[in-house]
Amino acid sequence: MQTGPQPGGLGARFVARLVDGILVAIVQGVVVSLLIVRTLMDSGGGIYGGDDYAASAVYGILSALIYVGYFAYMESSRGQTIGKMVMNLHTQGPDGGKPTMEQAVRRNLWAGASVLSIVPVVGGPIGGLLELVAVIVIAVTINGDPVSRQGWHDRFAGGTRVIRTV
């Protein structure tokens, strides 16, 4: 029988990430839309043609910054994202406190693969594929560790873990 904080299960963590993903996508959509409208107004035309690559690169960079930044800030400052609050989960650093900013960035760095969209033509699909592979590997490693439920991203971050806060 395990004593102390219980690790967050894969299902609860998935739902928390889904809630956060929806929230971040909304913010990301608003920010990017405002930038696109601004670009259209400044250029007096469209962002298509020669500006497609630039728009795609800016979108990829902003997406990565917004996504990784949200998780890193929330986990390092509060120990929880909004999704984790909803699911009664908490991210801990190796010492049992909140993760440091560096640990939180390392833990979520995989989610910034959209930055690869700066590579013309193949960058976006490769970034998306890398994120999918990362999610699968995270799920398999969380499920494969029945005691602490640490994924590879938790180990990469120096030993972070997600616990239930019920």
N, C-alpha and C positions, 0 to 999 in steps of 0.2 A: 504494500500500500504506500502510495506516494504522500509525503507530507509537504507542507508549504504550498506556494502558489501552483495552481494547476496550469499546464500549458494550454494555449488556445488551439483548438482543433482545426483541421483543414477546412471544414465546411464553414465555420464561423469566420475564419480568416478570409475565405473566398468571398463571402457576403460583404464583409467589411471593405475589401478591396473593390468590389463591384460598386458599392455605395460611393466610395471615394472616387472611383473612376468616372462615374456619372457626374459628380460635382465638379471634378477637374475638367471634364470635357465641356461642361457648360461654360465655365470661366474661360477656358482655352478658346472656345468658339466665339465668345464675346470679344476677347482681346484681339484675336486674329481677324475677326470681321471688322472691327474698328480700324485696324491697320490696313486692311485691304481697301476699305472705303477711303481712308486717308490717301492711300497710294493712288487710287482712281482719281480722286479730286486733284492731287498734285500733278499727275501726269496728263490730265485732260483727256484721258482715254481709258484704255484697259491695262491690265497687268499681264496680258497674254502676249504671245510672240516672244520677243527677246527678254521680257521681264518674267516669264514663267519660271525660269530657273531661280532667279533671285527670290521670287515669292515663295517657291517651294523650300528653298534653303532657309529663309527667315521663318517660315512656318515650322519647319523641323527643329530649328534651334529653339524657338520660343516654346514649342510643345515640350521639348526635353527639359528646358529650364522650369517651366510651370509645373510639370508633373513631378520631377525630382525635387524641386524646391518646396512644393506643398508637403510632400511626405517627410522630407528632411527637417523642415521647420517645425511641423506639427509634432513629429516624434521626438525631436531634441528639446523642444520647449515645453510640451505638455505630456509626452509619452503616449499620446493617442492622436489619431486622426479622427475626423468626424465619423467615418465608418466604424472605426474601432470603438468609439463612444457608444454608437448604436448597438454594437454587438458585445459590449462589456469586455473589451480586450484592451490590453496595455502593452506597449513595447518597453522592454527593459534593456539597459546596457549590461555588460558583463558583471558589473559591480552591484546590480540590483536596482540602481537608480535609472533615471532617464538616460537614453543614449546621448552621447556627445553629437555635435553637428557632424563631425567627421564619420562617426559610426553610422549615423542616420543616412548620410549621403552614400556611403559605401553599401549600405543595406538596400538602397533603392536605385543605385546607379544603373542597373539593368533596364529600368523603365525609361531611360533616356536614349535608347537606341534609335529613336526617331531623328536624332541629330545626324544620322547617316544619310538623310535625305539631301544633304549638301553635295553628295556624290551624284552627278547627273545620271538619269535613267535607272540605274540599278540600286541606288542608295536607299530609296524608300522601301522597296520590297525586301531588301536585305535586312533593314532595320526592323521591319514588321516581323520577319521570320525569326530574327534573333530574339525579339521580345516574346514571341510564341514559344520558342525553345526554352527560354529562361523560365517562363511560367510553368511549363511542363516539368522541368528539372526541379523547380522549387516545390511543386506539388508532390513529386515523387520523393524528394528528400525529406519533406515534412512528414509525409505518410510513412516513410521508412525509419523514422526515429520515434518509436512509440513512447519513449520516456520524456524527452524534452521538446519534441516536435520542432526542432530547429531545421530550417531549410539551409541550402548552401549559401544563400544571401545572408543569413544570420551568422554563419561561420565566417564568411568573407568580411563581415563587419566587426569581427573580433569577439563574437560570442553573444550577440544580442538574442533575445527571445521574446516571444509573445505569450502573455499569460492572461487567464480569465480574471476579471475583477469583480465577480459576483459577490 
